[in-house]
Amino acid sequence: MAETGNVLFVTLDQLRADAVTGRLAGFAPTPALDRLRAEGATFLRHHTVTVPCGPSRASLLTGLYAFNHRAIRNGTPLAAHHDGLGKALRRLGREPLLFGYTDSAPDPTRLDPNDPDLTIYEGVAPGWRELCEMRADAGFEWPAALRRRGYAIPEPTPDGIHGLYATRDGRIDGPTLYRAEDSDTAYLTDRTLEALDIRRHRPWVAHVAYIRPHPPLAAPEPWNRLVDAGRLPPPAGAGADHPFRDAWFSEPTQKKLFHGFDGDCAGMAPETAQTLRAVYLGLLAEVDRHLGRLLAWLDETGQADRTLVVVTADHGEMLGDQGMWGKESVFLPAHHIPLIVRDPRRPGARTVEAITETVDVAPTILDWLGAVAPPAMDGASLLPFLQDSPPPDWRDAALTEIDFSHPARPTRFQRALGLPETRCNAAVLRDARWTCVHFNGGVPPMLFDRAEDPEERRNLAADPAASGVLGAMRAAMLDRRMTRADRRLTGFSFGV
């Protein structure tokens, strides 16, 4: 398969799992995702191993936990010695094509201090060839296309570019300044189809990274009001008091949630939250429409039966649950994400209940292409699940890490919790039933029984009856770290 097979690897940004397979599914039409689920495997317990965008994509593309790659924030460099999917594909003689972005900050030890790549966090992961540049804050290609098509756009500076997401009528669910055929999602798809079509007669590997449904939450017609906000289930209510919650709401945040938002999530009106949830699902429907174009092109060109299709997200979105928005959270909606894998060699719908992680995606793609994943990768191939022969020693819990600090500009978490940069972080372990959140710096832990409390709102960490579970979960978290600490060279032994 390595010589003839293609790979279409699609990521959506900030897509939570229940928009595809849970309580928010079905409100927006997603025929492309529905088709893939009918023809492939849906992994129901898939989790990101870290947030936000840069760290999560570093794990996705290196197969490493954050405690190993250490690119733990947007803008934190990914050390050049790490292997990854892009490098591994090149060793197979395959050119990894990137349509979109990977949010990878380069290793400064390999660049001159004056190199402009050191001024942005939205760089390209090692090994990938950027064919369509769609960076959020430092992107010029899509704004240039809009200007070429006659739009009077704001200056594409990191601050000014967000003026693109103002609505024509000033309403939150109003239509964007640009038409649907000119949206960022449409443009990325157009460029992808153009570049892949000329390559259709030779094997290709394409990573298509859509920025949607990532905020700012604004959609072109008809997607902006496609979903009826009044029919949506409301966000989950606030959980128990905890220093983390106090820190999260200690200052306004998420100012780019939608154009003109002041960042006050705590003061958001319920009707505003519902409208934003509807726009979010409308953006998902828009991406699905264009994903359908990619699938149709595979059919029309006779490539579907030799193309592995992987569709997932980098991380989730709180979407108003517990009053929070974004992904900088320890709660499940920010970490539970969709994963669908369609292998043309094993067609047919499957649902997989095993606990899987973003670090499994790169090994899966390499396995399908006939390669062995580098030994340092923390994940493992998911192809056995498509073969109905799951590994007997598969993991029983998902590990997610999150860093709340900044090395130069102390964050609201650092200020509220009184913690230095190196101690303002957390790790979350989720097995089939329990969620354990361990905070660094002496912050009290959290423990949730999702069998009784699926929204992770009732903290049982201080309950004596749950002390045994808390201890076991913390021990399992430590075991994972001890087992998976950097393994690039630990499998070798010379002269002994």
C-alpha positions in Angstrom: 0.0 0.0 0.0 3.0 2.3 0.6 3.6 2.6 -3.1 0.1 3.2 -4.4 -2.1 4.4 -1.5 -3.2 8.0 -0.8 -3.9 9.6 2.5 -6.4 12.3 3.1 -5.9 13.5 6.7 -8.4 16.2 7.7 -8.5 18.1 10.9 -11.2 20.5 12.0 -10.2 23.1 14.6 -12.0 23.1 18.0 -14.6 20.5 17.2 -16.1 18.7 20.2 -17.2 15.1 19.9 -20.8 15.5 20.8 -21.4 17.7 17.8 -20.9 14.6 15.7 -22.0 11.7 18.0 -23.7 13.2 21.0 -26.3 15.6 22.3 -25.5 18.3 19.8 -25.4 15.9 16.8 -28.2 16.1 14.2 -29.1 19.8 14.6 -26.8 20.7 11.7 -26.7 18.6 8.5 -23.5 16.7 8.2 -24.0 14.3 5.2 -20.2 13.9 4.6 -19.4 12.9 8.1 -22.5 10.7 8.1 -21.3 9.0 5.0 -17.8 8.4 6.5 -19.3 7.0 9.6 -21.4 4.6 7.5 -18.3 3.5 5.5 -15.6 3.5 8.3 -14.8 3.3 11.9 -16.0 5.9 14.5 -14.0 6.1 17.6 -16.4 7.1 20.3 -13.9 7.7 23.1 -11.2 9.7 21.4 -9.3 12.4 23.3 -6.8 15.1 22.7 -3.7 14.7 24.8 -3.2 18.4 25.3 -4.6 21.9 24.5 -4.6 24.5 22.9 -3.9 24.5 19.2 -0.1 24.5 18.9 0.5 21.8 21.6 -2.4 19.6 20.4 -1.1 19.7 16.8 2.5 19.0 18.0 1.1 15.8 19.7 -1.0 14.9 16.7 1.9 15.2 14.3 4.7 13.7 16.5 2.7 11.0 18.3 4.1 12.3 21.5 2.6 13.3 24.8 3.1 17.0 25.8 5.4 15.9 28.6 7.7 14.5 26.0 7.6 17.1 23.1 7.3 20.0 25.6 5.8 22.4 23.0 3.2 23.1 25.7 1.9 26.5 24.6 1.1 28.3 21.4 4.5 29.8 20.5 6.5 27.3 22.5 9.1 25.8 20.1 9.0 22.2 19.0 12.6 20.9 19.5 14.2 19.9 16.2 15.3 16.5 17.4 11.8 15.2 17.7 10.7 12.8 14.9 7.2 13.1 13.5 4.8 12.2 10.8 6.2 14.6 8.2 9.8 13.4 8.6 8.6 9.7 8.6 6.7 10.2 5.4 9.7 11.6 3.7 11.7 8.6 4.7 9.1 6.6 2.8 9.7 8.7 -0.3 6.4 10.5 0.2 6.0 14.3 0.1 3.7 15.4 2.9 1.4 18.2 1.5 -0.1 20.7 3.9 -3.2 22.7 3.1 -3.8 24.9 6.1 -1.7 25.2 9.2 0.1 23.2 11.9 0.8 26.1 14.4 4.3 24.9 15.0 6.9 27.2 16.4 10.4 26.4 15.2 13.4 25.4 17.2 15.3 28.7 17.8 18.6 26.8 18.2 18.5 26.0 14.5 17.8 29.5 13.3 19.5 32.9 13.3 17.9 35.2 15.9 16.8 37.6 13.1 14.9 34.8 11.3 11.3 36.1 10.8 10.0 32.6 11.5 10.8 33.3 15.2 8.2 36.1 15.3 5.1 33.9 14.9 3.7 30.7 16.4 2.0 29.6 13.2 4.9 27.9 11.5 4.9 24.7 9.6 5.7 21.3 11.3 8.9 19.7 10.2 8.7 17.7 6.9 5.5 19.3 5.6 5.3 21.3 2.4 2.8 24.2 2.8 0.8 24.5 -0.4 -2.0 26.6 0.9 -1.2 29.0 3.8 -4.2 29.6 6.0 -2.8 30.9 9.2 -5.2 32.7 11.6 -3.2 35.7 12.8 -0.3 35.8 10.3 -2.1 34.7 7.2 -2.1 36.6 3.9 -3.2 34.2 1.2 -7.0 34.1 1.9 -7.2 37.9 2.6 -5.3 38.5 -0.6 -7.9 36.4 -2.5 -10.7 38.3 -0.9 -9.2 41.6 -2.0 -8.6 40.3 -5.5 -12.3 39.4 -5.6 -13.3 42.9 -4.8 -13.9 42.9 -1.0 -12.9 45.9 1.0 -11.1 44.0 3.7 -9.4 45.2 6.9 -5.6 45.4 6.9 -4.4 41.8 7.5 -2.5 42.5 10.7 -2.8 40.2 13.7 -5.4 42.6 15.2 -7.0 43.9 12.1 -7.6 40.6 10.4 -10.3 39.8 12.9 -12.4 42.6 11.4 -13.1 40.1 8.6 -15.5 38.4 11.0 -17.7 41.3 11.6 -21.2 40.7 10.4 -23.0 42.8 7.8 -26.0 43.6 10.1 -24.2 43.7 13.4 -26.0 40.7 14.8 -24.2 37.8 16.3 -25.8 35.5 13.8 -25.7 38.0 10.9 -24.0 37.0 7.7 -20.3 37.7 7.3 -18.8 40.3 5.0 -17.8 37.6 2.5 -20.1 35.2 0.6 -20.1 31.5 1.2 -18.2 30.8 -2.0 -15.4 33.0 -0.8 -15.1 31.8 2.8 -11.9 30.6 4.4 -13.4 27.0 4.3 -14.4 27.3 0.6 -11.0 28.8 -0.3 -9.0 26.1 1.4 -11.1 23.4 -0.3 -10.7 25.0 -3.7 -6.9 25.2 -3.3 -6.7 21.6 -2.1 -8.7 20.2 -5.0 -6.7 22.3 -7.5 -3.4 21.0 -6.1 -4.4 17.4 -5.7 -6.2 17.1 -9.0 -2.9 17.8 -10.9 -1.3 15.0 -8.8 -4.1 12.5 -9.2 -2.0 10.0 -11.2 0.7 9.6 -8.5 0.4 8.7 -4.8 -0.1 11.6 -2.5 -0.5 12.4 1.2 -2.5 15.5 2.1 -3.1 17.1 5.5 -6.1 19.4 5.1 -6.4 21.6 8.2 -9.7 23.6 8.4 -9.8 26.5 10.8 -13.5 26.1 11.4 -15.5 25.9 13.6 -12.8 27.8 15.6 -13.9 31.3 16.7 -14.5 34.1 15.8 -17.9 32.6 15.6 -19.3 34.1 12.4 -20.6 32.4 9.3 -21.6 33.4 5.8 -25.1 32.8 4.5 -26.8 30.4 4.6 -24.7 28.8 7.4 -25.1 31.7 9.8 -28.8 30.9 10.6 -29.0 27.3 9.4 -29.4 25.9 12.9 -32.4 27.0 15.0 -30.9 28.2 18.3 -34.2 27.7 20.1 -34.1 23.9 19.5 -30.6 23.3 20.9 -30.1 21.9 24.4 -28.7 24.6 26.7 -25.1 24.5 28.0 -24.4 22.5 31.1 -24.7 24.6 34.3 -21.8 25.6 36.6 -20.0 23.0 38.6 -18.9 23.1 42.2 -16.7 25.9 43.5 -13.0 25.3 43.0 -9.9 27.5 42.7 -9.6 26.6 39.1 -13.1 28.0 38.4 -12.2 31.1 40.3 -9.1 31.6 38.3 -10.8 30.9 35.0 -13.4 33.7 35.6 -11.0 36.0 37.4 -10.5 38.2 34.3 -12.4 38.7 31.0 -11.2 36.3 28.4 -12.1 34.9 24.9 -12.3 38.4 23.4 -12.1 36.9 20.0 -15.1 34.6 20.6 -17.1 36.8 18.2 -16.5 40.2 16.7 -16.8 43.0 19.3 -17.0 40.6 22.3 -15.7 42.1 25.6 -14.5 38.8 26.9 -17.0 38.6 29.8 -18.1 35.0 29.7 -19.6 35.1 33.1 -22.0 37.9 32.1 -23.1 36.3 28.9 -26.9 36.2 28.4 -28.4 32.7 27.9 -29.9 33.7 24.5 -26.4 34.9 23.4 -24.9 31.5 24.3 -27.6 29.6 22.4 -27.1 31.8 19.3 -23.3 31.2 19.4 -23.9 27.5 19.8 -26.1 27.6 16.7 -23.5 29.6 14.7 -20.8 27.0 15.8 -22.9 24.2 14.4 -23.6 26.1 11.2 -19.8 26.4 10.7 -19.5 22.7 11.2 -22.2 22.2 8.5 -20.2 24.5 6.2 -17.0 22.4 6.7 -19.0 19.2 6.1 -20.3 20.6 2.8 -16.7 21.1 1.6 -15.5 17.8 3.1 -18.2 16.3 0.8 -16.6 18.0 -2.2 -13.3 16.2 -1.3 -15.0 12.9 -1.0 -16.9 13.4 -4.3 -13.6 14.2 -6.0 -12.1 11.0 -4.7 -15.1 9.1 -6.2 -15.1 10.9 -9.5 -11.4 10.4 -10.1 -11.5 6.7 -9.1 -9.2 7.2 -6.0 -11.6 6.4 -3.2 -10.7 2.7 -3.2 -7.0 3.5 -2.6 -7.3 6.4 -0.2 -7.2 6.3 3.6 -9.4 9.0 5.0 -8.9 10.2 8.5 -11.1 13.0 9.9 -10.6 14.4 13.4 -10.0 17.6 15.4 -7.1 19.1 17.3 -9.1 19.6 20.5 -12.7 20.4 21.6 -14.6 23.5 22.7 -16.5 24.2 26.0 -19.2 26.0 24.0 -20.7 27.6 27.1 -20.7 24.5 29.3 -20.1 25.4 32.9 -20.0 29.0 31.6 -16.7 28.5 29.8 -15.8 29.0 26.2 -12.7 27.9 24.3 -10.4 25.0 25.1 -8.3 26.2 28.0 -10.2 24.0 30.5 -9.9 20.7 32.3 -13.4 19.6 31.5 -14.5 16.9 29.0 -15.9 19.1 26.2 -12.5 20.7 25.6 -10.8 17.3 25.3 -13.3 14.8 23.8 -13.1 15.0 20.0 -14.3 13.0 17.0 -12.2 10.5 15.0 -13.4 8.7 11.9 -11.2 6.4 9.9 -12.3 5.1 6.5 -9.9 2.3 5.2 -10.9 1.3 1.7 -9.5 -2.2 2.4 -12.0 -2.7 5.3 -15.2 -0.9 4.3 -18.3 -0.9 6.5 -19.5 0.9 9.6 -17.9 0.2 12.9 -18.0 1.9 16.3 -15.0 1.6 18.6 -15.5 2.0 22.4 -11.8 1.7 23.2 -10.1 4.8 24.7 -8.0 6.4 22.0 -5.8 9.5 21.9 -4.5 12.0 19.3 -1.0 10.4 19.6 -2.5 7.3 17.8 -3.2 9.1 14.5 0.4 9.4 13.2 1.2 5.7 13.9 -2.1 4.7 12.2 -1.2 6.6 9.0 2.3 5.1 9.0 1.0 1.6 9.6 -1.4 1.9 6.7 1.4 3.0 4.4 3.4 -0.1 5.5 5.9 1.7 7.9 6.7 1.1 11.5 6.1 4.1 13.8 9.3 5.6 15.4 9.9 4.0 18.8 9.6 7.4 20.6 5.9 7.8 19.5 3.6 7.4 22.5 0.6 6.3 20.4 -0.1 3.1 18.6 -1.8 2.2 15.3 -5.6 1.9 15.4 -5.7 -0.4 12.3 -6.3 -3.5 14.5 -9.6 -2.0 15.6 -10.6 -1.8 11.9 -9.6 -5.5 11.6 -11.8 -6.5 14.5 -8.8 -7.6 16.4 -8.1 -5.0 19.1 -4.8 -5.3 20.9 -5.2 -7.2 24.2 -3.1 -4.7 26.2 -4.7 -1.5 25.0 -4.7 1.5 27.3 -7.6 1.8 29.8 -7.5 5.6 30.2 -6.8 8.8 28.3 -4.2 11.4 29.5 -4.6 15.1 28.8 -2.2 17.8 29.9 -2.7 21.6 29.9 -0.3 24.4 30.8 -1.9 27.7 32.0 1.2 29.8 32.2 3.3 32.1 30.1 7.1 32.6 30.5 7.0 36.4 29.9 3.4 37.6 30.6 1.9 36.0 33.7 -1.6 34.7 32.9 -4.8 35.2 34.8 -4.3 31.6 36.2 -0.9 32.5 37.5 -2.1 35.7 39.1 -5.3 34.2 40.6 -3.5 31.0 41.9 -0.3 32.7 42.9 1.8 30.2 40.9 5.1 30.6 39.0 5.3 29.5 35.3 6.7 26.0 36.0 3.9 25.1 38.5 0.8 26.4 36.8 -0.4 23.3 34.9 -2.6 20.3 35.2 -3.0 16.7 34.0 -6.3 14.9 33.5 -6.8 11.1 33.4 -10.1 9.6 32.2 -10.9 6.0 32.3 -14.2 4.4 31.3 -15.9 5.9 34.4 -13.8 8.3 36.4 -12.1 11.7 35.7 -9.1 12.7 37.8 -7.7 16.2 37.5 -4.3 16.8 39.2 -3.1 20.3 39.5 0.4 21.3 40.1 1.4 23.9 42.7 -0.7 22.6 45.6 -4.1 23.4 44.0 -6.7 20.8 45.2 -7.5 18.0 42.8 -10.8 17.2 41.1 -12.5 13.8 40.8 -15.7 13.1 38.8 -17.8 10.0 38.5 -19.1 10.3 35.0 -21.4 7.4 35.4 -23.5 9.6 37.7 -22.2 13.0 36.6 -21.4 13.0 32.9 -20.9 16.8 32.7 -18.1 16.7 35.4 -19.8 19.2 37.7 -19.8 17.4 41.1 -16.2 17.2 42.5 -15.8 14.2 44.7 -12.1 14.7 45.5 -12.8 15.6 49.1 -15.3 12.8 49.7 -13.7 10.1 52.0 -15.6 7.4 50.2 -13.8 8.3 46.9 -10.3 8.5 48.4 -9.3 5.1 47.1 -10.4 6.0 43.6 -8.5 9.3 43.7 -5.3 7.6 44.9 -5.5 4.9 42.3 -6.1 7.5 39.5 -3.2 9.6 40.6 -1.0 6.5 40.7 -2.1 5.5 37.2 -1.2 9.0 36.0 2.3 8.7 37.5 2.6 5.2 36.0 1.8 6.6 32.5 4.5 9.3 32.9 7.1 6.8 34.1 6.3 4.3 31.3 6.2 6.8 28.5 9.0 9.2 29.4 11.1 10.1 26.4 11.9 6.8 24.7 13.9 7.8 21.6 17.0 5.9 22.7 16.0 3.8 25.7 15.5 0.8 23.4 19.3 0.7 22.6 22.1 -0.7 24.7 25.7 -0.6 23.5 28.7 -2.4 25.0 26.8 -3.9 28.0 
